[in-house]
Amino acid sequence: MGKRFLFVLLLTALTQVSFGQTALKGIIKDGKGQPVEAASIKVKGTVINAVADGKGQFSIPAPKELPFTLLISSAGYYPSEVEITELKEAELNIVLIDNNQLSEVVITSRRRIETAQNVPIAISVVGGAQIENAGAFNVNRLKELIPSVQLYTSNPRNTGINIRGLGSPFGLTNDGLDPGVGFYVDGVYFARPAAATLDFIDIEQIEVLRGPQGTLFGKNTTSGAFNITTRKPSFNPGANFEVSYGNYGYIQAKSSITGALSKKIAGRLSFSGTQRNGLIENVRTGKYTNDINNLGLRGQLLFKPSVNTSITVAGDLSRQRPDGYAQVVAGVVQTKRAAYRQFNAIIADLNYTLPSTNAFDRKIDHDVPWNSGNDLGGASLNIEQKLGPGTLTATTAWRYWNWDPSNDRDFTGLQALAKSQNPAKHQNWSQEIRYAGQLSSRLSGVVGLFYIDQEVKINGTEESGKDQWRFSQSSTSNLWQTPGLFEGFGIYTKASIKSKSAAAFANIDWEVAEGFHILPGLRYNYDKKDVVYNRVAAGGLDTASYNGTTAQKTTLQGFKNGVYTSQSYVANADENNLTYQLTLSYRANKYINAFATYSTSFKPVGVNVAGLPTVNGQAATDLAVIKPEDVRHYEVGVKTNPTDNFIFNLIYHNTNIKNYQTNVQSAELGVNRGYIANAEEVNVKGVEVDANYKVNNHFLFYGALAYTDAKYVKFTNAPLPLEETGLTENGVQKAFKDISGGVLPGISKWSGSLGGEFSTASAFLNKPAKFFIALESFYRSSFSSSPSPSAYLNIDGYTLVNGRVGFRATNTGFSAFIWGRNIFNKNYYEQLLPAGGNAGHYAGVLGDQATYGVTLRYSL
């Protein structure tokens, strides 16, 4: 009802604007004298607009006050402005100049307005319209458009955003590490990777920068950055409404309204809601899990006290309540443990069978609900003041993240791990001050200061169930079957991380000769982290009061200690470093822009906050602190426009990292989330190609290809792969393996995207419209899904194809299209994850099956 009332108000306001005004008539033609159908005509600075008919003719209400300016635009033509100084009865004759070339994309990543082809940075830009049309409502969908981006999520907390395979450890997330890929929305740094799983709200544009960018952005970004801008408040009234319906009960609604609240204040309010039924059947409960239940709200106020000053206050709330992220048993590995410790022997002794041995039957029988309560939000104040040749910007922000999960980490219907949840609450505030601008005709740059203060509080629980004895059994003693030995036995964890980070950074662009630029950059970092970790093992059988011999009591307590023990430690770490970059760029002419970059960077020091392995029964506290990554990176590239309608960019990159921060999955249940360790050295290198070709006004093609070679140069203390769990050498059980030369997880050697769109003039209800049909495909080759290379935990390559067909009726602001995702219903895995305790079975994060639907959109 509220939306309907708002809609009526807007229509009334628009009617009042145009009522009683004189009509201005005209005709729009191209350079050959042919009418330009469906061209858009707008009175500058107002909401008065019209669309040319099939003969290029238009009629538009004229404002009462003269002079005024008409803005005329149409796909395939240069936009034009016509100033009207007097009203005449004769028709206007307006000629648009043909333009088959691709539009230059304007970006702001270097804190100034420029075009992507002119910037000596590997950058991909996706506009808001392309995101919406492709159905990419979060970063997980966006990776299908930019093959250099990888996103892995077994739930919102365990989300990693990587660029070129670097940024976050593959697998489970540790709150004690900073992400290597920066995530910015309107200049505000989002510290938690869970932000990547939230719906986009009113997105204007997303710029994805590849490679270290620490001299441009507030928080250090060793692997790249997402620079996301939302649509700003406007003093001209406007509104957008969108609704989508699809299979599996998919419903998504989006709306946005903007306009002036006074002569100097404008506002914008945006909403997004997404729902979908589950895709995996729980045969135990009869319910379908892995659904979507998202809500998002964003509000902005813009205050313009003068032409040189802008003050924006923004706030956002995002809420997710899915019954999901369940993982399905995907296979069983024969480990090096004794025969009775193999998964198939364990479940046979417990008279249990899996509901299916084919993960893509999408059936589970989990006895613990999968819940992922995920809340993020915050508020920000942004002040921009034009000062001299540049702009001084101050951004103050406060953000929060609340995580409330429930998981079944044994991935079966057995009561092995009866509870496994790690709720967390995060808050941070940040401050960035920077000055950027064109200091002279040959010199531009940015200089800034950044500070962030964060705290994460964790209150975790992990409990064993009645079947845990069989999974933990490490001898043939009958005492393992003692009733109640492990039931209700678990660990109860309270932990906190306090971290502070400060930086000063500068980047200069100096044109020393015509077309030749030198771009030095410098950054000073300071990072400090303090962690307090305390877990208490409790519950299960009280061995002291057990009715048995002293030897039996000691044995039973030893069994329990082998599963969970109390552990506590306090650790702190700080680090400061100076990093730099140097780029040389030469634009020989308007067709070629070549560049070369060398940069150094440090990913901040980390702390483990999910338990540590034990040595002789004691926590290995020397593993509590993780050394910072030492990054050395270089790349060379060329951005070209061979013709006005063709863009072709080619880049070679090479990154060497010492003390690479990587995820280690411990065989000990007590290390309930794995832990982070340092690999001595890794190397990632590759080639990237981006191309766009606009054949004519009807056909547009675009594609990207990435070749990536990623290896551990040296990692002598890596965890054993799942199939080698229990390996002994000379009677001594091995805990580590030298995997030097092995491939890094989560990185495909080849990945690419290819798409195209055909559009043509058409009609809708006898009104001018544009009909379009588009296809997009995404491919990635096989990749490892294990921290240490495994013969079993590898994911086969796959290709996904998406499509849409519909029309855009610009004169009414209405568009509609039918869409399909994964239209060939390809079965594929996003991740493969060993179950807790390494019994031999592993689970898969399944990609969505074929989905399809319709989207209706209306703009005022």
TIVOSE-449559 format. One line per field, with one value per residue (C-alpha): x, y, z; residue in one letter. Coordinates in steps of 0.1 Angstrom, whole numbers. Example, Ala and Ser with C-alpha at 12.3 -4.5 7.8 and 13.67 -1.06 7.14 Angstrom:
px	(123; 137)
py	(-45; -11)
pz	(78; 71)
type	(a; s)
END
This chain:
px	(0; 29; 45; 12; 6; 41; 36; 4; 21; 50; 26; 6; 38; 49; 15; 16; 50; 38; 2; -5; 29; 34; 44; 77; 78; 107; 122; 155; 175; 209; 237; 221; 188; 171; 148; 162; 136; 132; 157; 154; 147; 149; 148; 180; 176; 139; 120; 103; 111; 98; 108; 108; 84; 91; 94; 119; 92; 86; 66; 76; 61; 82; 91; 77; 111; 135; 162; 164; 184; 173; 194; 191; 205; 201; 222; 248; 249; 268; 246; 236; 225; 203; 197; 162; 161; 127; 96; 86; 58; 82; 95; 130; 154; 180; 208; 226; 261; 265; 288; 295; 324; 322; 315; 344; 337; 343; 359; 369; 393; 422; 400; 395; 373; 389; 383; 392; 413; 435; 443; 475; 458; 443; 407; 373; 342; 306; 278; 247; 225; 246; 246; 209; 202; 226; 209; 242; 227; 259; 296; 291; 272; 296; 325; 308; 314; 350; 370; 400; 376; 371; 346; 341; 315; 304; 284; 286; 313; 334; 336; 367; 371; 402; 416; 440; 437; 450; 434; 420; 430; 410; 385; 374; 378; 398; 387; 422; 432; 426; 413; 438; 410; 395; 358; 346; 311; 310; 345; 336; 358; 338; 360; 342; 341; 305; 296; 302; 272; 247; 224; 236; 214; 210; 244; 257; 290; 315; 352; 374; 411; 436; 469; 482; 465; 477; 488; 452; 430; 427; 430; 459; 449; 475; 455; 431; 400; 362; 353; 315; 295; 258; 233; 234; 205; 193; 175; 153; 126; 128; 119; 126; 105; 115; 101; 113; 97; 113; 112; 119; 96; 121; 109; 130; 118; 138; 127; 144; 131; 150; 143; 148; 137; 146; 167; 199; 190; 182; 174; 175; 159; 165; 152; 159; 143; 151; 134; 138; 129; 156; 174; 184; 160; 164; 148; 148; 127; 109; 121; 142; 172; 196; 169; 174; 158; 174; 164; 183; 177; 199; 192; 212; 209; 229; 234; 248; 254; 274; 286; 320; 308; 289; 280; 264; 250; 243; 230; 224; 209; 212; 195; 199; 179; 184; 178; 211; 243; 241; 268; 262; 286; 304; 327; 347; 385; 405; 429; 461; 444; 435; 406; 383; 388; 377; 344; 325; 335; 324; 289; 285; 291; 265; 240; 238; 237; 239; 206; 224; 260; 254; 258; 237; 207; 207; 195; 207; 195; 212; 200; 212; 195; 216; 210; 230; 218; 238; 234; 255; 250; 264; 264; 288; 295; 313; 324; 338; 352; 367; 399; 423; 429; 416; 391; 395; 374; 368; 349; 339; 321; 309; 300; 288; 284; 265; 268; 245; 250; 240; 258; 260; 298; 298; 276; 255; 224; 245; 250; 288; 290; 257; 265; 290; 286; 308; 287; 305; 299; 321; 322; 346; 349; 371; 384; 399; 411; 425; 432; 431; 430; 447; 474; 487; 484; 509; 506; 478; 476; 462; 475; 457; 455; 435; 426; 404; 397; 380; 368; 354; 338; 333; 311; 314; 300; 310; 294; 297; 267; 261; 279; 311; 328; 330; 344; 370; 379; 417; 421; 401; 393; 357; 357; 351; 315; 310; 274; 274; 312; 311; 274; 271; 309; 323; 342; 327; 348; 350; 375; 381; 403; 411; 429; 440; 454; 468; 483; 496; 496; 503; 502; 514; 508; 534; 534; 571; 567; 538; 519; 547; 537; 556; 534; 552; 533; 542; 525; 533; 514; 510; 489; 483; 463; 455; 438; 423; 413; 397; 379; 366; 361; 331; 302; 300; 307; 322; 351; 360; 327; 327; 321; 353; 389; 414; 430; 396; 389; 423; 418; 383; 396; 424; 398; 380; 413; 420; 389; 386; 408; 406; 429; 436; 462; 468; 487; 495; 513; 522; 539; 549; 563; 569; 558; 560; 550; 563; 544; 556; 529; 531; 501; 516; 483; 446; 447; 475; 482; 511; 522; 545; 542; 564; 550; 556; 530; 524; 493; 489; 501; 475; 464; 448; 415; 400; 421; 457; 471; 487; 522; 526; 492; 499; 487; 514; 513; 541; 514; 492; 508; 509; 537; 526; 527; 556; 544; 565; 545; 550; 529; 530; 500; 487; 452; 442; 414; 424; 392; 366; 343; 368; 387; 414; 435; 464; 482; 509; 512; 536; 533; 557; 547; 569; 552; 520; 490; 472; 445; 454; 428; 439; 430; 423; 386; 396; 410; 374; 379; 413; 441; 463; 499; 526; 539; 574; 568; 542; 542; 512; 516; 494; 480; 446; 427; 397; 378; 347; 334; 304; 297; 270; 239; 225; 253; 277; 302; 324; 347; 376; 402; 426; 454; 468; 497; 498; 522; 538; 574; 583; 560; 577; 554; 520; 492; 487; 460; 429; 439; 472; 456; 472; 504; 533; 569; 592; 564; 560; 528; 534; 516; 531; 542; 565; 543; 568; 559; 523; 494; 476; 439; 410; 427; 418; 446; 421; 389; 369; 336; 320; 288; 269; 237; 215; 191; 168; 140; 106; 72; 54; 16; 23; 49; 86; 108; 140; 139; 170; 184; 216; 237; 266; 289; 314; 341; 367; 391; 396; 411; 423; 399; 424; 451; 476; 473; 451; 443; 406; 397; 398; 369; 363; 361; 326; 308; 277; 255; 230; 206; 178; 153; 130; 124; 129; 101; 119; 90; 71; 101; 90; 111; 106; 127; 128; 160; 177; 208; 228; 203; 219; 215; 252; 260; 291; 309; 319; 340; 349; 355; 368; 345; 357; 381; 392; 374; 377; 344; 341; 313; 305; 292; 269; 264; 227; 209; 190; 169; 147; 122; 109; 118; 96; 110; 95; 113; 99)
py	(0; 24; 19; 24; 56; 68; 59; 79; 109; 108; 106; 135; 156; 148; 157; 190; 198; 195; 207; 238; 240; 248; 219; 220; 198; 185; 157; 138; 124; 109; 122; 104; 121; 90; 93; 82; 61; 60; 88; 102; 139; 156; 191; 196; 200; 188; 155; 166; 141; 124; 97; 101; 79; 56; 87; 104; 130; 141; 166; 178; 203; 234; 251; 285; 301; 307; 297; 260; 231; 199; 168; 143; 108; 75; 42; 44; 82; 109; 128; 163; 195; 221; 254; 269; 307; 312; 292; 289; 271; 255; 221; 217; 197; 179; 158; 131; 120; 83; 67; 30; 32; 18; 43; 52; 40; 67; 56; 71; 45; 69; 94; 115; 113; 96; 68; 32; 30; 59; 44; 23; -2; -37; -28; -43; -21; -34; -9; -10; -18; -47; -61; -59; -73; -102; -110; -105; -95; -102; -107; -145; -138; -111; -135; -150; -116; -111; -144; -130; -128; -159; -160; -191; -193; -223; -197; -159; -160; -185; -163; -154; -129; -135; -117; -137; -164; -142; -123; -148; -184; -209; -228; -218; -182; -171; -138; -131; -123; -92; -98; -90; -77; -44; -40; -4; 11; 48; 51; 32; 1; -31; -51; -84; -108; -116; -84; -101; -124; -95; -82; -52; -22; 6; 0; 26; 9; -16; -12; -42; -33; -62; -62; -43; -9; 3; 38; 46; 32; 36; 0; -20; -41; -66; -84; -58; -39; -36; 0; 1; 33; 36; 59; 93; 115; 138; 171; 160; 136; 100; 65; 29; -2; -37; -72; -106; -140; -173; -211; -225; -198; -170; -135; -103; -68; -36; 0; 34; 70; 102; 139; 173; 178; 215; 238; 224; 189; 158; 123; 88; 57; 22; -12; -48; -81; -116; -149; -184; -219; -244; -265; -295; -319; -330; -364; -365; -334; -333; -297; -281; -262; -237; -211; -173; -149; -114; -79; -47; -10; 20; 57; 88; 125; 150; 185; 211; 243; 257; 246; 236; 216; 183; 165; 131; 111; 74; 44; 8; -24; -59; -89; -126; -154; -184; -220; -229; -233; -271; -292; -326; -356; -358; -387; -409; -412; -442; -427; -442; -450; -485; -503; -498; -461; -457; -438; -468; -491; -465; -460; -498; -503; -476; -492; -460; -454; -421; -409; -409; -415; -390; -354; -341; -360; -330; -351; -349; -363; -339; -338; -303; -274; -252; -216; -186; -154; -127; -89; -61; -24; 9; 47; 71; 108; 120; 156; 168; 203; 217; 233; 248; 225; 194; 181; 174; 144; 132; 99; 88; 54; 30; -6; -38; -75; -100; -137; -164; -198; -234; -262; -299; -304; -342; -338; -369; -378; -393; -376; -372; -334; -325; -288; -267; -230; -200; -169; -136; -99; -73; -35; -10; 26; 41; 75; 85; 119; 125; 153; 145; 165; 178; 199; 212; 204; 177; 167; 150; 127; 117; 118; 105; 92; 62; 47; 18; 3; -31; -56; -91; -111; -148; -171; -206; -240; -275; -306; -343; -366; -402; -414; -395; -424; -443; -414; -407; -443; -448; -482; -515; -510; -518; -488; -465; -477; -466; -451; -413; -410; -383; -373; -336; -334; -303; -271; -237; -208; -171; -152; -116; -98; -61; -47; -12; -2; 32; 43; 73; 69; 90; 84; 109; 109; 131; 135; 142; 143; 142; 109; 96; 93; 84; 73; 67; 57; 53; 38; 35; 9; 2; -28; -41; -71; -84; -118; -134; -171; -193; -225; -249; -286; -299; -323; -360; -387; -377; -401; -394; -409; -437; -471; -487; -492; -464; -476; -475; -440; -428; -445; -429; -395; -400; -408; -375; -355; -369; -352; -320; -302; -269; -243; -207; -182; -145; -132; -99; -87; -55; -46; -15; -13; 10; -1; 15; 12; 27; 27; 39; 46; 57; 66; 67; 78; 75; 38; 25; 29; 8; 5; -14; -15; -28; -27; -40; -47; -63; -82; -74; -96; -121; -140; -175; -174; -208; -231; -243; -278; -295; -307; -331; -321; -284; -257; -248; -211; -203; -207; -180; -152; -154; -134; -107; -116; -99; -92; -84; -77; -66; -65; -51; -43; -26; -12; -7; 7; -8; 8; 31; 2; -23; -25; -51; -52; -76; -78; -101; -102; -119; -119; -135; -138; -148; -160; -167; -169; -202; -223; -255; -281; -300; -337; -327; -321; -297; -273; -267; -243; -252; -227; -204; -209; -194; -211; -200; -188; -188; -175; -165; -154; -152; -134; -116; -105; -82; -74; -55; -52; -32; -44; -19; -4; -40; -63; -60; -87; -88; -113; -119; -147; -154; -178; -183; -204; -205; -227; -231; -223; -236; -251; -277; -277; -282; -303; -338; -341; -360; -393; -393; -388; -413; -417; -431; -432; -456; -461; -424; -406; -377; -344; -324; -327; -309; -297; -274; -271; -280; -260; -234; -242; -225; -213; -225; -224; -212; -191; -169; -153; -145; -127; -108; -89; -82; -52; -36; -11; -25; -16; -23; -15; 7; 26; 27; 1; -18; -56; -74; -109; -117; -148; -150; -179; -185; -212; -223; -253; -278; -266; -280; -277; -287; -267; -294; -309; -340; -368; -366; -330; -316; -299; -306; -277; -265; -241; -221; -204; -176; -158; -132; -118; -89; -52; -17; 8; 40; 64; 47; 38; 2; -29; -66; -96; -134; -148; -181; -190; -222; -229; -262; -274; -281; -300; -285; -280; -246; -262; -296; -296; -325; -332; -324; -351; -363; -396; -398; -383; -349; -326; -304; -269; -274; -248; -239; -259; -243; -213; -191; -163; -129; -93; -63; -28; 7; 40; 75)
pz	(0; 9; -25; -43; -25; -33; -69; -71; -55; -80; -110; -96; -92; -127; -141; -123; -137; -173; -170; -191; -207; -244; -266; -284; -314; -335; -355; -350; -379; -384; -406; -436; -431; -417; -387; -354; -337; -299; -293; -258; -253; -218; -205; -186; -149; -149; -151; -184; -211; -242; -267; -305; -324; -354; -377; -353; -343; -308; -288; -253; -229; -228; -195; -189; -182; -211; -220; -214; -228; -245; -239; -268; -268; -285; -285; -313; -315; -298; -272; -282; -263; -279; -262; -267; -264; -279; -288; -324; -342; -367; -359; -346; -368; -348; -363; -342; -353; -357; -331; -334; -310; -275; -248; -225; -190; -164; -131; -98; -84; -84; -66; -97; -127; -157; -182; -177; -209; -198; -164; -162; -139; -146; -140; -149; -147; -145; -147; -125; -155; -166; -130; -128; -162; -156; -123; -104; -71; -51; -57; -60; -92; -103; -106; -137; -155; -143; -144; -124; -94; -72; -44; -21; 5; 26; 47; 50; 76; 57; 27; 8; -20; -41; -72; -93; -66; -38; -9; 16; 26; 7; 29; 64; 75; 105; 121; 130; 94; 73; 38; 10; -13; -2; -3; -5; -9; -15; 0; 32; 39; 47; 70; 71; 41; 48; 31; -2; 3; 7; -20; -40; -33; -59; -75; -99; -108; -96; -104; -97; -95; -98; -80; -49; -46; -12; -24; -36; -9; 28; 40; 26; -4; -14; -41; -54; -45; -52; -55; -54; -59; -53; -70; -52; -41; -68; -66; -96; -85; -97; -87; -98; -91; -100; -93; -104; -102; -109; -103; -68; -54; -63; -56; -56; -52; -55; -52; -50; -47; -48; -49; -32; 4; 2; -20; -5; 7; -14; -3; -16; -1; -16; -7; -18; -8; -21; -13; -28; -16; -7; -33; -12; 4; 40; 40; 78; 82; 48; 44; 17; 28; 13; 7; 4; 28; 24; 32; 26; 32; 23; 29; 20; 26; 5; 18; -7; 12; -17; -52; -37; -7; -5; 27; 25; 54; 46; 65; 56; 71; 56; 71; 60; 76; 53; 62; 46; 36; 40; 24; 9; 13; -20; -15; 8; 7; 20; 46; 60; 93; 104; 86; 116; 114; 79; 73; 57; 86; 111; 96; 91; 129; 136; 112; 91; 54; 36; 20; -14; -26; -54; -42; -71; -59; -35; -5; 31; 64; 87; 123; 132; 115; 91; 100; 90; 107; 91; 99; 86; 86; 95; 90; 74; 70; 39; 34; 1; -2; -34; -23; -48; -78; -59; -35; 2; 13; 49; 54; 89; 92; 118; 109; 126; 118; 138; 129; 145; 129; 134; 114; 110; 105; 104; 73; 82; 101; 129; 162; 159; 162; 177; 178; 159; 159; 163; 168; 164; 168; 151; 153; 138; 131; 105; 94; 61; 50; 16; -9; -46; -78; -109; -94; -127; -164; -160; -123; -105; -74; -41; -6; 25; 60; 72; 106; 116; 150; 152; 177; 172; 201; 196; 218; 203; 211; 198; 214; 206; 203; 211; 180; 185; 202; 169; 149; 176; 184; 181; 197; 199; 236; 244; 268; 238; 239; 275; 276; 278; 274; 248; 247; 255; 258; 240; 242; 251; 237; 245; 224; 213; 189; 191; 161; 151; 117; 106; 73; 53; 15; -16; -53; -80; -117; -134; -172; -178; -216; -240; -233; -210; -173; -142; -113; -80; -48; -12; 19; 56; 76; 113; 124; 159; 171; 206; 210; 241; 236; 263; 257; 284; 278; 298; 298; 289; 314; 347; 347; 383; 394; 369; 385; 374; 382; 385; 352; 335; 347; 335; 301; 297; 306; 281; 254; 262; 262; 227; 214; 234; 259; 276; 261; 267; 256; 252; 222; 206; 176; 159; 127; 108; 72; 43; 9; -25; -62; -94; -127; -161; -186; -223; -244; -279; -295; -289; -298; -275; -238; -224; -188; -165; -127; -98; -63; -28; -2; 32; 42; 80; 108; 119; 150; 154; 172; 166; 187; 182; 176; 207; 212; 241; 253; 253; 229; 204; 212; 188; 161; 177; 156; 118; 101; 76; 40; 21; -15; -45; -76; -112; -143; -178; -199; -230; -234; -270; -292; -326; -340; -325; -318; -305; -272; -266; -234; -226; -192; -178; -140; -116; -78; -53; -17; 13; 45; 26; 51; 44; 59; 76; 85; 116; 122; 158; 165; 192; 165; 156; 128; 114; 119; 99; 92; 70; 38; 31; -4; -32; -67; -89; -125; -155; -185; -188; -219; -220; -252; -263; -298; -309; -345; -351; -334; -330; -320; -290; -279; -249; -233; -209; -205; -176; -175; -140; -128; -90; -70; -36; -43; -8; 19; 39; 69; 51; 64; 51; 24; 35; 20; 39; 73; 97; 76; 96; 89; 108; 133; 139; 128; 104; 109; 80; 44; 21; -8; -25; -62; -56; -68; -47; -39; -55; -86; -121; -147; -173; -168; -191; -198; -232; -239; -265; -270; -300; -299; -324; -325; -319; -304; -272; -272; -303; -284; -294; -276; -279; -282; -270; -266; -247; -239; -215; -206; -179; -179; -155; -157; -128; -95; -62; -32; -6; 12; 3; -32; -30; -55; -45; -35; -70; -87; -124; -148; -158; -181; -172; -197; -188; -211; -213; -238; -235; -243; -230; -236; -228; -234; -205; -184; -186; -194; -190; -198; -193; -179; -172; -153; -158; -185; -194; -158; -153; -120; -104; -71; -57; -30; -14; 23; 46; 76; 111; 124; 89; 90; 52; 40; 25; 15; -14; -17; -47; -74; -82; -108; -137; -126; -147; -143; -154; -143; -146; -142; -142; -139; -133)
type	(m; g; k; r; f; l; f; v; l; l; l; t; a; l; t; q; v; s; f; g; q; t; a; l; k; g; i; i; k; d; g; k; g; q; p; v; e; a; a; s; i; k; v; k; g; t; v; i; n; a; v; a; d; g; k; g; q; f; s; i; p; a; p; k; e; l; p; f; t; l; l; i; s; s; a; g; y; y; p; s; e; v; e; i; t; e; l; k; e; a; e; l; n; i; v; l; i; d; n; n; q; l; s; e; v; v; i; t; s; r; r; r; i; e; t; a; q; n; v; p; i; a; i; s; v; v; g; g; a; q; i; e; n; a; g; a; f; n; v; n; r; l; k; e; l; i; p; s; v; q; l; y; t; s; n; p; r; n; t; g; i; n; i; r; g; l; g; s; p; f; g; l; t; n; d; g; l; d; p; g; v; g; f; y; v; d; g; v; y; f; a; r; p; a; a; a; t; l; d; f; i; d; i; e; q; i; e; v; l; r; g; p; q; g; t; l; f; g; k; n; t; t; s; g; a; f; n; i; t; t; r; k; p; s; f; n; p; g; a; n; f; e; v; s; y; g; n; y; g; y; i; q; a; k; s; s; i; t; g; a; l; s; k; k; i; a; g; r; l; s; f; s; g; t; q; r; n; g; l; i; e; n; v; r; t; g; k; y; t; n; d; i; n; n; l; g; l; r; g; q; l; l; f; k; p; s; v; n; t; s; i; t; v; a; g; d; l; s; r; q; r; p; d; g; y; a; q; v; v; a; g; v; v; q; t; k; r; a; a; y; r; q; f; n; a; i; i; a; d; l; n; y; t; l; p; s; t; n; a; f; d; r; k; i; d; h; d; v; p; w; n; s; g; n; d; l; g; g; a; s; l; n; i; e; q; k; l; g; p; g; t; l; t; a; t; t; a; w; r; y; w; n; w; d; p; s; n; d; r; d; f; t; g; l; q; a; l; a; k; s; q; n; p; a; k; h; q; n; w; s; q; e; i; r; y; a; g; q; l; s; s; r; l; s; g; v; v; g; l; f; y; i; d; q; e; v; k; i; n; g; t; e; e; s; g; k; d; q; w; r; f; s; q; s; s; t; s; n; l; w; q; t; p; g; l; f; e; g; f; g; i; y; t; k; a; s; i; k; s; k; s; a; a; a; f; a; n; i; d; w; e; v; a; e; g; f; h; i; l; p; g; l; r; y; n; y; d; k; k; d; v; v; y; n; r; v; a; a; g; g; l; d; t; a; s; y; n; g; t; t; a; q; k; t; t; l; q; g; f; k; n; g; v; y; t; s; q; s; y; v; a; n; a; d; e; n; n; l; t; y; q; l; t; l; s; y; r; a; n; k; y; i; n; a; f; a; t; y; s; t; s; f; k; p; v; g; v; n; v; a; g; l; p; t; v; n; g; q; a; a; t; d; l; a; v; i; k; p; e; d; v; r; h; y; e; v; g; v; k; t; n; p; t; d; n; f; i; f; n; l; i; y; h; n; t; n; i; k; n; y; q; t; n; v; q; s; a; e; l; g; v; n; r; g; y; i; a; n; a; e; e; v; n; v; k; g; v; e; v; d; a; n; y; k; v; n; n; h; f; l; f; y; g; a; l; a; y; t; d; a; k; y; v; k; f; t; n; a; p; l; p; l; e; e; t; g; l; t; e; n; g; v; q; k; a; f; k; d; i; s; g; g; v; l; p; g; i; s; k; w; s; g; s; l; g; g; e; f; s; t; a; s; a; f; l; n; k; p; a; k; f; f; i; a; l; e; s; f; y; r; s; s; f; s; s; s; p; s; p; s; a; y; l; n; i; d; g; y; t; l; v; n; g; r; v; g; f; r; a; t; n; t; g; f; s; a; f; i; w; g; r; n; i; f; n; k; n; y; y; e; q; l; l; p; a; g; g; n; a; g; h; y; a; g; v; l; g; d; q; a; t; y; g; v; t; l; r; y; s; l)
END
